[in-house]
């Protein structure tokens, strides 16, 4: 019984380490979805700017544009070690 338990623990640790390595490699290569973004009802205002096109910042308070901004933020990814094109 004790030998079987040690084999199970050993194989579980091996499997979890392989799984963690694959996950880390995937995040480093493809990026990771942003988590913890606010819900639509928690947002009062959305500000949008595109510095290379113009320096102006647009601010939206209406419900339709806030809904659109929150929906679009779900497509954002964080890619570690990637430089911006600025």
Beta strands, then each sheet from edge to edge (+ up, - down):
strand 1: 32-33
strand 2: 46-49
strand 3: 57-60
strand 4: 77-78
sheet 1: 1+ 4-
sheet 2: 2+ 3-
end
